[in-house]
């Protein structure tokens, strides 16, 4: 329902919706070896209802590995620098909207 059927629904089944050569795809490899996900008689249910995000080990977007072994590989600067900048921008946004 969220793969080839969704691609068909938006008229893009020729380029999305299944893992095939020449198609775009994003893949997240999730480590289910955590107490809240194990045992997992229904992995899809566990992924949707119990996974929190830190279990993601590797992410591949359109053929590019953007995270591997929980290390982001696609940033042009260190993660600490990105997080620091994001924190400053968030504080600036809070100031601008007067939320505090």
Secondary structure in CASP SS format (residue, H / E / C, confidence):
PFRMAT SS
TARGET T0000
AUTHOR 0000-0000-0000
METHOD secondary structure of the structure
MODEL  1
X C 1.00
X C 1.00
X C 1.00
X H 1.00
X H 1.00
X H 1.00
X H 1.00
X H 1.00
X H 1.00
X C 1.00
X C 1.00
X C 1.00
X C 1.00
X C 1.00
X C 1.00
X C 1.00
X C 1.00
X C 1.00
X C 1.00
X C 1.00
X C 1.00
X C 1.00
X C 1.00
X C 1.00
X C 1.00
X E 1.00
X E 1.00
X E 1.00
X E 1.00
X E 1.00
X C 1.00
X C 1.00
X C 1.00
X C 1.00
X C 1.00
X C 1.00
X C 1.00
X C 1.00
X C 1.00
X C 1.00
X C 1.00
X C 1.00
X H 1.00
X H 1.00
X H 1.00
X H 1.00
X H 1.00
X H 1.00
X H 1.00
X C 1.00
X C 1.00
X C 1.00
X C 1.00
X C 1.00
X C 1.00
X E 1.00
X E 1.00
X E 1.00
X E 1.00
X E 1.00
X E 1.00
X C 1.00
X C 1.00
X E 1.00
X E 1.00
X E 1.00
X E 1.00
X E 1.00
X C 1.00
X C 1.00
X E 1.00
X E 1.00
X C 1.00
X C 1.00
X C 1.00
X C 1.00
X C 1.00
X C 1.00
X H 1.00
X H 1.00
X H 1.00
X H 1.00
X H 1.00
X H 1.00
X H 1.00
X H 1.00
X H 1.00
X H 1.00
X H 1.00
X H 1.00
X H 1.00
X H 1.00
X H 1.00
X H 1.00
X H 1.00
X H 1.00
X H 1.00
X C 1.00
X C 1.00
X C 1.00
END
